[in-house]
Amino acid sequence: MALLERLRRWRTQQSSPPSMAKFYWGEESLEVVGESNYQDALWSLCGGVPGGERVRHAVVAVLVPEPENPYDENAISVRIESHRVGYLDRATAASYIGGLRALVSATRHHVALGGVIVGGGLRTDGLGLLGVWLDHNPSDFGVRRRAFDPAALRTGFSEAWLTDVDDDSYDLSWYDALPENDVDAIALLRDLLASDPDPIDRHFQFAELGSRLYRRRERDPSALHAYDVTCGQHDAEMESICAAFLEKWGKVPLLETYRQMAIRQQKRRDWPAVVWWTTRGLELYGAAAARSDSVEDLLKRRHQGLAKLDAAAAAQRPATRPPLVAVPSVDGSAPPADPTGGVSRPLETLTCTQCTTPFDRLVVRGRKPSLCPSCRLGRP
């Protein structure tokens, strides 16, 4: 079948949302991808428009197989109300499609999952996008618990969230308890950091506190200073944090603090600070960075900082030239016209062959004189 015809049939089949669905519970998170293409729909579902506030909006979503999808016959789209808001990623869809079809066939209902729309707010690189996470039980789809994939590790939060139930060494339940209001959330995060001893918990608490403070910078003049202080406190604990990451995953995920602070110092043109934050981040990653793009970004910013410092140092260095003097003629008259346009020339010292007295003369082209000025004039 031609591609255009497949596209036409697919769009026709997907024109109306499913009307009946059975709800399934679960405690594991399922990430939705491709949300960047559906931001208008997500903002509409949240009942708002893009702004500076963080969004956390509970939803019920339906998983819809799309066998006629021209790009992936295993495609599973995610719908909320009448809106398509994304898809399961290709690898997950391939694992889940068999179980999903079996559930639909057995119950004659689509599969519905609870979830949340999260994101928004202001970040260092602009307005935050909205994303979707669903709650589910993989065994409902005949899928065993997903194994950790180091190649997919980014910030580590998703992986920590997925394994939180089985790992008593840390507890991310505080994240669900965070108020949407930044002022209240900042106060709660500071209380948590005053008492929570776990390095993984503390890492994500510092990261969330920094994000909330930075978002408050336009409304609260003190927020930006508090953001800098928070980043400094975060850095002071980073050795123990990275050690915990290595013990848990054998890799160090993205350390956003160092990239964000490098960007902040670049905007301020504080190049020594740029070099410090990027160098520090690279030292912490060492050879254990989960993603090479994290290291490459810091290397690029560090090279820019070093280049700026080298250029500034070169501009301050004086030019190295030989000493220049203007010497009158022997008879006391003004020096002869200088073919260089009035720029004085360096001196050289010679020894008279007649009286053996050293004498100075301007450096000029041609044969050097053997007599000093007095002997040339016949003076005693």
KEMAR-510186 format. One record per residue: x, y, z of N, C-alpha, C in turn. Coordinates in steps of 0.02 Angstrom, whole numbers, padded with zeros to 5 digits, always signed. Atoms other than C-alpha are relative to their C-alpha. Example, Ala and Ser with C-alpha at 12.3 -4.5 7.8 and 13.67 -1.06 7.14 Angstrom:
residues 2
+00045-00059+00000+00615-00225+00390+00045+00060+00000 -00042-00059-00003+00684-00053+00357-00039+00055+00037 
This chain:
residues 380
+00042-00060+00000+00000+00000+00000+00044+00062+00000 -00039-00061+00005+00066+00173-00045+00000+00037+00066 -00007-00035-00064+00127+00282+00099-00056+00049+00010 +00052-00050-00008+00000+00420+00065-00067-00033+00017 +00063+00034-00015-00144+00295+00066+00000-00026+00071 -00005+00024-00069-00081+00219+00230-00011+00057+00049 +00010-00059-00043-00072+00393+00306-00074+00020+00002 +00071-00020+00003-00250+00432+00247-00043-00046+00042 +00040+00049-00038-00323+00271+00319+00013+00006+00075 -00018-00005-00071-00227+00293+00483-00034+00060+00032 +00031-00060-00028-00290+00471+00508-00075-00008+00005 +00072+00011-00002-00468+00418+00467-00019-00043+00059 +00014+00045-00055-00462+00277+00593+00010+00033+00067 -00014-00033-00064-00392+00392+00728-00040+00063+00010 +00035-00064-00004-00515+00534+00699-00046+00005+00061 +00043-00003-00059-00627+00484+00845+00032-00036+00058 -00033+00031-00057-00564+00445+01021-00038-00060+00024 +00035+00058-00027-00605+00280+01108-00053+00022+00050 +00055-00021-00043-00768+00287+01202-00004-00040+00065 +00005+00041-00059-00749+00144+01327+00070-00026+00018 -00066+00022-00021-00598+00096+01431-00005-00029+00070 -00005+00029-00066-00553-00009+01582+00062+00027+00034 -00055-00032-00036-00444+00070+01716+00044-00053+00033 -00048+00045-00031-00286-00019+01774+00045+00040+00047 -00041-00033-00050-00188+00026+01931+00073-00022-00006 -00070+00020-00002-00001+00022+01956+00042+00052+00036 -00045-00045-00037+00146+00098+02050+00064+00016-00038 -00060-00015+00040+00277+00102+01912-00017+00053-00052 +00011-00055+00047+00299+00252+01799+00013-00023-00072 -00007+00013+00072+00279+00243+01611+00005+00067-00035 -00012-00065+00031+00353+00387+01513-00032+00004-00069 +00029-00015+00066+00263+00464+01364+00050+00044-00037 -00048-00039+00040+00372+00532+01223-00036+00037-00055 +00028-00039+00055+00343+00655+01083-00047+00055+00022 +00047-00051-00025+00248+00776+01196+00014+00070-00028 -00016-00067+00027+00340+00923+01118-00044+00018-00060 +00043-00013+00058+00225+00903+00966-00072+00014+00021 +00070-00005-00022+00068+00915+01074-00006+00049+00058 +00001-00047-00056+00103+01062+01190-00066+00039+00005 +00064-00037-00002-00056+01157+01140-00054-00043+00032 +00050+00045-00029-00162+01005+01183+00011-00008+00075 -00014+00010-00071-00074+00980+01350-00018+00062+00040 +00019-00060-00037-00094+01161+01401-00076+00008+00004 +00073-00003-00001-00278+01151+01352-00028-00047+00053 +00023+00048-00050-00300+00997+01461+00011+00026+00071 -00015-00027-00066-00220+01089+01607-00041+00062+00016 +00043-00058-00011-00342+01233+01584+00037+00065+00005 -00038-00062-00005-00208+01364+01563+00040+00014-00063 -00044-00019+00055-00084+01449+01449+00071+00000+00028 -00069+00001-00024+00106+01441+01457+00017+00060+00042 -00019-00054-00046+00172+01543+01602+00057-00020+00043 -00057+00011-00043+00294+01547+01743-00010-00051+00055 +00013+00046-00055+00210+01424+01860+00011-00072-00021 -00009+00071+00012+00251+01240+01874-00068-00034-00002 +00063+00035+00010+00113+01121+01817+00006-00070+00028 +00007+00070-00021+00060+00959+01901-00074-00015+00000 +00071+00008+00012-00109+00902+01836-00016-00074-00009 +00018+00071+00003-00185+00729+01869-00047-00013-00060 +00039+00017+00060-00260+00643+01716-00013-00075-00002 +00009+00070+00020-00328+00478+01651+00012-00005-00074 -00019+00006+00070-00252+00423+01487-00017-00069-00026 +00017+00063+00032-00296+00286+01363+00056-00018-00048 -00050+00025+00046-00171+00178+01270-00036-00029-00062 +00034+00020+00062-00223+00153+01088+00049-00029-00049 -00044+00029+00051-00136+00030+00971-00014+00033-00068 +00007-00029+00066-00105+00102+00798+00034-00046-00051 -00031+00048+00046-00071-00048+00684+00012+00028-00070 -00008-00030+00066-00089+00061+00529+00047+00060+00000 -00049-00055-00003+00039+00188+00588+00054-00013-00052 -00048+00014+00055+00152+00208+00435+00072-00002+00022 -00069-00002-00023+00307+00229+00542+00018-00057+00047 -00014+00054-00048+00288+00088+00669-00064-00040+00010 +00061+00040-00006+00161-00054+00662-00016-00017+00073 +00012+00012-00071+00183-00076+00851-00017+00063+00038 +00010-00065-00033+00146+00107+00888-00059-00001+00048 +00053-00008-00050+00044+00145+01044-00005+00074+00016 +00010-00071-00015-00027+00320+01057-00032+00008+00068 +00028-00016-00066-00078+00403+01219-00050+00057-00010 +00053-00050+00008-00242+00497+01224-00028+00020+00068 +00033-00026-00059-00316+00608+01358-00060+00040-00024 +00063-00027+00026-00498+00653+01329+00001-00006-00076 +00002+00006+00073-00506+00694+01143+00067+00016-00032 -00065-00023+00025-00322+00738+01126+00052-00056-00002 -00061+00041+00000-00174+00636+01069+00055+00043+00030 -00051-00040-00035-00031+00690+01183+00070-00030-00006 -00066+00030+00009+00111+00575+01132-00005-00074-00013 -00005+00072+00013+00167+00395+01113+00045-00033+00053 -00052+00037-00035+00258+00259+01206+00060-00004-00047 -00059+00003+00044+00437+00253+01143+00000-00067-00036 +00002+00057+00045+00472+00126+01006+00017-00067+00036 -00020+00062-00033+00561-00001+01117-00053-00023+00050 +00052+00018-00048+00428+00005+01253-00062-00025-00036 +00059+00021+00038+00288-00008+01125+00008-00071-00026 -00012+00067+00025+00368-00163+01051-00009-00052+00055 +00006+00047-00057+00371-00244+01225-00072-00004+00025 +00066-00003-00031+00195-00190+01275-00057-00016-00049 +00055+00004+00048+00096-00208+01113-00037-00066+00005 +00033+00065-00005+00062-00394+01133-00047-00004+00059 +00042+00000-00059-00003-00376+01310-00059+00047-00006 +00054-00049+00008-00104-00222+01264-00055-00029-00045 +00050+00029+00045-00190-00311+01120-00038-00056+00035 +00033+00054-00036-00226-00460+01232-00052+00028+00049 +00047-00030-00048-00308-00348+01364-00062+00028-00037 +00055-00029+00038-00414-00258+01233-00045-00056-00026 +00039+00056+00027-00467-00425+01155-00040-00034+00055 +00034+00036-00054-00510-00503+01323-00056+00040+00031 +00050-00041-00034-00608-00357+01395-00045+00039-00047 +00036-00039+00051-00667-00275+01233-00005+00074+00022 -00006-00070-00021-00615-00110+01314+00072+00022-00011 -00067-00028+00001-00468+00004+01289+00029+00001+00071 -00035+00000-00065-00339+00014+01429+00011+00073+00022 -00009-00067-00028-00342+00169+01539+00047-00003+00060 -00048-00005-00054-00204+00222+01658-00003+00069+00031 -00006-00065-00032-00191+00360+01787+00069+00029-00013 -00065-00032+00011-00053+00486+01767-00001+00073+00018 -00007-00070-00017+00003+00664+01779+00034+00037-00057 -00034-00047+00045+00048+00809+01665+00044+00044+00044 -00047-00039-00041+00203+00894+01735+00043+00044-00045 -00047-00042+00036+00322+01032+01684-00018+00072+00004 +00012-00071+00002+00306+01211+01632+00051+00038+00041 -00047-00041-00038+00387+01350+01732+00055+00028-00044 -00056-00031+00036+00541+01448+01683+00065-00034+00020 -00065+00031-00012+00710+01366+01665+00054+00046-00028 -00054-00043+00023+00881+01437+01626+00001+00008-00075 -00001-00004+00073+00856+01399+01441-00069+00016-00029 +00065-00021+00026+00675+01460+01427-00058-00035+00036 +00060+00029-00029+00498+01399+01460+00004-00076-00001 -00001+00072-00005+00487+01220+01521-00058-00032-00037 +00053+00036+00036+00389+01097+01413-00040-00043+00049 +00041+00046-00038+00246+00993+01480+00015-00072-00022 -00009+00070+00015+00269+00805+01490-00053-00042+00035 +00051+00044-00027+00162+00655+01535+00033-00063+00027 -00021+00063-00031+00197+00510+01654-00063-00038+00021 +00057+00042-00017+00078+00365+01679+00020-00051+00054 -00011+00052-00051+00061+00241+01824-00028-00066-00027 +00023+00064+00026+00048+00057+01779+00036-00057+00035 -00032+00060-00023+00093-00120+01824+00023-00039-00062 -00024+00033+00060+00205-00197+01689-00027-00071-00008 +00024+00069+00005+00143-00372+01732-00069-00005-00032 +00064+00000+00035-00031-00323+01668+00009-00009-00074 -00014+00005+00072+00050-00315+01497+00047-00059-00016 -00044+00056+00010+00152-00473+01521+00073+00019-00005 -00068-00026+00003+00310-00371+01545+00031-00003+00069 -00035+00001-00063+00437-00400+01682+00026+00069+00015 -00026-00066-00021+00507-00253+01781+00059+00019-00045 -00052-00023+00046+00616-00150+01666+00068+00003+00034 -00068-00003-00026+00802-00170+01691+00029+00069-00013 -00033-00065+00008+00910-00017+01711+00044+00001-00062 -00040-00007+00061+00987+00042+01548+00046+00060+00009 -00045-00056-00011+01144+00148+01581+00003+00049-00059 -00005-00044+00059+01141+00215+01403-00057+00050-00002 +00057-00046+00001+00971+00295+01435-00001+00047+00060 -00001-00040-00061+01018+00373+01602+00012+00073-00016 -00011-00071+00011+00998+00562+01599+00012+00034+00067 -00010-00032-00065+00967+00653+01764+00001-00052+00056 +00004+00051-00052+00937+00490+01859-00066+00001+00038 +00061-00005-00039+00771+00550+01930-00050-00054-00020 +00048+00050+00023+00663+00436+01822+00019-00069+00026 -00022+00066-00022+00769+00285+01864-00007-00008+00076 +00008+00003-00073+00770+00328+02050-00074-00006+00019 +00072+00003-00013+00582+00353+02045-00026-00071-00013 +00024+00067+00017+00555+00183+01961+00020-00051+00052 -00024+00049-00048+00658+00091+02091-00011+00020+00073 +00010-00026-00067+00602+00192+02242-00036-00051+00045 +00039+00046-00041+00477+00061+02300+00042-00056+00027 -00040+00058-00020+00608-00077+02307+00065+00019+00036 -00064-00022-00029+00752+00028+02375-00014+00042+00062 +00014-00036-00062+00741+00080+02557+00054+00051+00018 -00054-00045-00017+00902+00181+02551-00019+00073-00012 +00023-00068+00012+00809+00334+02488-00076-00002-00009 +00073-00004+00003+00629+00396+02477-00018+00064-00037 +00018-00059+00040+00565+00512+02340-00073+00020+00008 +00070-00017-00009+00389+00523+02408-00010+00074+00014 +00005-00072-00013+00427+00703+02457-00018+00039-00063 +00013-00036+00063+00414+00750+02273-00075+00008-00012 +00073-00004+00008+00228+00709+02269-00031+00049+00048 +00028-00045-00051+00203+00815+02425+00017+00073-00012 -00020-00070+00011+00280+00973+02351-00060+00042-00022 +00054-00046+00021+00157+01118+02339+00015+00028-00070 -00011-00032+00065+00130+01195+02168+00027+00071+00009 -00024-00067-00014+00162+01366+02245+00075-00002+00016 -00073+00003-00008+00349+01401+02232+00023+00020+00070 -00022-00023-00066+00362+01495+02397-00007-00055+00052 +00011+00054-00048+00286+01351+02496+00046-00059-00015 -00043+00056+00019+00386+01222+02397+00072+00013+00021 -00068-00018-00020+00549+01315+02431+00009-00010+00076 -00004+00009-00073+00512+01317+02618+00003-00074+00018 +00001+00072-00015+00473+01130+02618+00066-00032-00019 -00064+00028+00022+00630+01088+02519+00056+00018+00048 -00052-00019-00048+00738+01185+02641-00007-00040+00065 +00011+00041-00059+00658+01090+02786+00026-00071-00012 -00023+00067+00016+00694+00925+02698+00076-00004+00000 -00073+00000+00003+00876+00972+02666+00031+00008+00069 -00026-00008-00068+00895+01014+02850+00000-00065+00039 +00005+00062-00039+00855+00835+02901+00012-00064-00039 -00006+00061+00039+00864+00711+02757+00074-00018-00010 -00071+00017+00005+01031+00617+02764+00019-00035-00065 -00018+00041+00058+01020+00517+02601+00026+00043-00057 -00029-00042+00053+01134+00586+02463-00041+00003-00064 +00040-00002+00061+01019+00536+02320-00061+00044+00010 +00055-00046-00016+00870+00619+02403+00024+00073-00002 -00025-00069-00005+00975+00773+02438+00018+00028-00069 -00017-00024+00067+01036+00784+02259-00062+00027-00036 +00060-00021+00035+00860+00793+02188-00036+00057+00037 +00028-00056-00037+00803+00909+02329+00037+00065-00017 -00038-00059+00020+00945+01030+02289-00019+00022-00070 +00017-00017+00070+00904+01020+02104-00068+00033-00005 +00067-00029+00002+00720+01056+02133-00001+00068+00034 -00004-00065-00033+00759+01197+02255+00031+00052-00046 -00032-00047+00046+00876+01277+02129-00047+00021-00056 +00047-00015+00053+00744+01264+01993-00054+00048+00023 +00053-00044-00026+00611+01344+02102+00026+00070+00014 -00030-00066-00014+00726+01485+02158+00012+00039-00064 -00014-00035+00063+00779+01525+01981-00064+00026-00032 +00064-00021+00028+00598+01534+01928-00028+00061+00037 +00025-00057-00040+00566+01662+02067+00040+00063-00010 -00048-00056+00002+00705+01779+02012-00032+00066-00022 +00032-00062+00023+00589+01905+01925-00045+00030+00054 +00046-00025-00051+00472+01918+02075+00034+00015+00066 -00034-00008-00064+00596+01907+02217+00073+00017-00013 -00070-00020+00014+00760+02007+02205+00052-00043+00035 -00049+00040-00038+00842+01892+02333+00005-00072-00027 +00002+00069+00023+00800+01732+02238+00063-00021-00038 -00058+00017+00040+00948+01740+02121+00062-00012+00044 -00054+00011-00047+01071+01758+02264-00010-00067+00037 +00014+00063-00033+00985+01614+02353+00014-00059-00046 -00015+00052+00050+01001+01513+02192+00075-00015-00001 -00072+00009+00000+01189+01542+02189+00024-00037+00063 -00019+00033-00063+01204+01492+02372-00019-00074-00002 +00023+00069+00004+01102+01334+02341+00046-00042-00044 -00045+00036+00045+01214+01285+02195+00067-00013+00035 -00061+00010-00037+01366+01310+02306-00006-00055+00052 +00011+00053-00050+01292+01201+02443-00007-00068-00033 +00007+00062+00038+01245+01070+02314+00069-00027-00020 -00067+00020+00021+01423+01068+02248+00041-00027+00059 -00040+00021-00058+01495+01049+02424-00014-00072+00019 +00018+00069-00017+01404+00881+02440+00007-00047-00059 +00003+00039+00061+01435+00819+02264+00044-00062+00001 -00041+00061-00003+01574+00696+02306-00040-00058+00028 +00040+00054-00029+01458+00595+02417-00058-00018-00045 +00055+00013+00046+01316+00613+02292+00023-00043-00058 -00025+00039+00057+01421+00549+02147+00020-00071+00022 -00017+00066-00026+01484+00406+02256-00063-00043+00006 +00063+00036-00005+01302+00357+02288-00026-00021-00069 +00020+00017+00069+01263+00364+02102+00042-00058-00026 -00044+00053+00025+01413+00255+02062-00017-00067+00033 +00018+00062-00035+01362+00129+02194-00065-00028-00026 +00066+00022+00022+01184+00123+02129-00001-00021-00073 +00005+00012+00071+01208+00131+01941+00067-00012-00035 -00065+00006+00032+01394+00127+01908+00014+00057-00049 -00007-00057+00045+01372+00291+01813-00021+00064+00037 +00020-00064-00028+01354+00476+01853-00048+00033-00050 +00047-00031+00047+01196+00552+01774+00015+00074-00009 -00009-00071+00013+01180+00730+01712-00002+00040+00064 -00004-00044-00058+01235+00854+01846-00019+00070-00025 +00025-00062+00031+01127+01002+01792+00029+00062+00032 -00026-00059-00035+01199+01119+01923+00059+00031-00037 -00061-00026+00030+01364+01135+01829-00013+00032-00068 +00019-00031+00064+01289+01169+01659-00037+00066+00013 +00040-00059-00013+01165+01294+01732+00044+00057+00027 -00043-00052-00027+01297+01387+01831+00050+00025-00052 -00043-00023+00054+01413+01392+01680-00037+00049-00045 +00040-00045+00041+01273+01471+01578-00010+00067+00036 +00011-00062-00039+01238+01596+01717+00062+00043+00000 -00062-00038-00001+01422+01648+01727+00017+00026-00071 -00011-00024+00068+01432+01661+01537-00040+00064-00012 +00042-00059+00009+01288+01785+01539+00029+00060+00038 -00031-00054-00040+01381+01885+01672+00071+00017-00025 -00069-00008+00026+01545+01871+01572+00052-00008+00054 -00048+00016-00053+01630+01804+01727+00037-00064-00022 -00033+00057+00032+01751+01693+01632+00040-00043+00049 -00031+00044-00050+01854+01634+01783-00051-00047+00033 +00051+00042-00031+01691+01571+01860-00025-00054-00050 +00019+00049+00051+01643+01486+01695+00049-00058+00001 -00052+00052+00000+01809+01393+01696-00004-00042+00063 +00002+00038-00064+01789+01345+01880-00058-00050+00000 +00059+00044-00003+01612+01274+01865+00005-00057-00051 -00005+00053+00050+01647+01179+01705+00055-00050+00018 -00054+00045-00021+01812+01109+01769-00022-00044+00057 +00024+00038-00057+01730+01056+01930-00048-00056-00023 +00047+00050+00025+01590+00967+01837+00036-00057-00035 -00038+00051+00036+01714+00876+01725+00038-00045+00048 -00035+00040-00050+01814+00820+01876-00047-00050+00033 +00048+00045-00033+01657+00746+01956-00023-00056-00047 +00019+00051+00048+01606+00655+01797+00056-00052-00007 -00055+00046+00011+01780+00582+01775-00012-00041-00062 +00012+00046+00056+01764+00430+01663-00067-00035+00008 +00061+00036-00017+01594+00382+01734-00063+00035-00023 +00060-00035+00023+01476+00502+01645-00045-00047-00039 +00046+00044+00034+01320+00410+01588-00010+00022-00073 +00013-00025+00067+01303+00522+01435+00058+00045-00021 -00057-00039+00024+01445+00592+01331-00019+00072-00016 +00019-00068+00017+01343+00745+01281+00005+00047+00060 -00009-00042-00059+01349+00805+01462+00071+00025+00006 -00071-00019-00003+01539+00804+01458+00017+00048-00057 -00016-00043+00058+01547+00881+01284-00025+00071+00010 +00027-00067-00012+01437+01026+01337+00045+00039+00047 -00045-00034-00047+01549+01067+01486+00067+00015-00032 -00064-00013+00034+01706+01049+01380-00004+00060-00046 +00009-00057+00046+01638+01171+01251-00001+00065+00039 +00006-00062-00039+01595+01300+01384+00067+00016+00035 -00065-00011-00031+01763+01276+01471+00049+00029-00051 -00044-00026+00053+01857+01304+01307-00015+00072-00015 +00019-00069+00013+01759+01463+01278+00026+00045+00056 -00024-00040-00056+01801+01526+01453+00075+00009-00002 -00073-00005+00004+01987+01487+01432+00021+00047-00057 -00016-00044+00057+01990+01574+01262-00011+00073+00019 +00013-00068-00021+01912+01730+01338+00053+00025+00049 -00052-00019-00048+02039+01731+01480+00066+00012-00035 -00063-00009+00038+02185+01709+01358-00001+00065-00039 +00005-00062+00038+02122+01853+01251+00008+00061+00045 -00005-00056-00047+02105+01967+01403+00072+00008+00024 -00069-00004-00023+02281+01923+01463+00046+00027-00055 -00041-00024+00055+02356+01955+01291-00009+00075-00010 +00012-00072+00009+02274+02127+01283+00035+00041+00054 -00031-00038-00054+02355+02177+01448+00076-00005-00001 -00073+00008+00002+02533+02119+01406+00031+00056-00041 -00033-00053+00040+02649+02264+01350+00040-00031-00057 -00040+00023+00057+02734+02248+01182+00075+00002+00019 -00072+00004-00016+02918+02195+01198+00040+00030-00058 -00041-00034+00051+03032+02316+01104+00068+00017+00030 -00064-00021-00026+03217+02362+01120-00003+00072+00024 +00002-00069-00025+03255+02522+01218+00017+00049-00056 -00010-00050+00052+03245+02676+01106+00018+00067+00032 -00021-00066-00024+03335+02843+01133+00014+00045-00059 -00020-00050+00051+03364+03003+01036+00066+00031+00022 -00067-00024-00018+03550+03053+01033+00019+00058-00046 -00021-00057+00042+03612+03225+00973+00064-00017-00038 -00061+00010+00038+03752+03238+00845+00060+00022+00041 -00061-00015-00037+03934+03256+00900+00011+00074+00007 -00012-00071-00003+03940+03441+00859-00055+00039+00035 +00052-00033-00039+03785+03477+00963-00061+00020-00039 +00059-00018+00040+03666+03504+00818-00054-00052+00009 +00056+00047-00006+03497+03419+00805+00017-00065-00037 -00012+00064+00034+03498+03235+00757-00021+00004-00072 +00019+00000+00071+03490+03199+00572-00071-00027-00009 +00069+00023+00014+03322+03166+00493-00003-00076+00003 +00009+00073-00010+03258+02994+00537-00044-00028-00056 +00041+00027+00055+03200+02894+00385-00060-00040+00023 +00057+00039-00025+03080+02798+00497-00059+00044+00017 +00056-00045-00013+02971+02953+00516+00001+00028+00070 -00005-00031-00066+03035+03019+00683+00001-00050+00056 -00003+00050-00052+03039+02854+00776+00073-00012+00019 -00069+00009-00022+03200+02842+00880+00022-00071-00010 -00028+00066+00013+03317+02696+00846+00045-00021+00058 -00041+00023-00056+03416+02587+00968+00074+00017-00010 -00072-00014+00000+03598+02616+01015+00039-00065-00002 -00048+00055-00006+03750+02503+00996+00065+00028+00026 -00064-00021-00028+03918+02513+01087+00057-00030-00039 -00059+00021+00038+04082+02507+00988+00062+00021+00038 -00064-00018-00031+04267+02521+01039+00046+00033-00051 -00044-00037+00046+04384+02649+00960+00066-00038-00008 -00062+00037+00013+04534+02564+00878+00062+00041+00014 -00059-00044-00012+04645+02716+00913+00010+00011+00074 -00008-00015-00071+04611+02762+01094-00031-00053+00045 +00032+00057-00035+04518+02601+01144-00057+00021+00047 +00056-00023-00040+04377+02705+01219-00066-00025-00030 +00065+00019+00026+04202+02633+01204-00043+00061-00016 +00045-00056+00017+04075+02745+01120-00066-00030-00027 +00066+00021+00024+03887+02733+01078-00016+00035-00065 +00023-00032+00061+03809+02766+00911-00067-00031-00020 +00064+00026+00024+03640+02745+00827+00011-00058-00047 -00005+00057+00045+03613+02582+00740-00024+00021-00069 +00017-00016+00069+03616+02616+00553+00031-00053-00045 -00028+00047+00047+03651+02514+00400+00068+00024-00024 -00065-00019+00028+03824+02512+00324+00059-00021+00045 -00060+00019-00036+04004+02492+00384+00004+00037+00066 -00004-00030-00066+04033+02524+00568+00064+00041+00005 -00060-00042-00007+04155+02666+00613+00051-00034+00047 -00053+00029-00043+04323+02614+00690+00026+00050+00050 -00023-00052-00045+04359+02782+00774-00058+00031+00037 +00051-00035-00039+04264+02870+00911-00006+00071-00027 +00009-00068+00026+04197+03046+00875+00059+00045+00015 -00056-00044-00016+04344+03131+00965+00060-00014-00045 -00058+00016+00044+04479+03038+00866-00015+00020-00072 +00015-00020+00070+04385+03071+00704+00010+00074-00009 -00008-00073+00005+04389+03259+00743+00069+00023+00019 -00068-00018-00019+04571+03254+00800+00004+00031+00068 -00001-00030-00067+04528+03304+00977+00040-00046+00046 -00039+00039-00048+04644+03249+01119-00046-00040+00046 
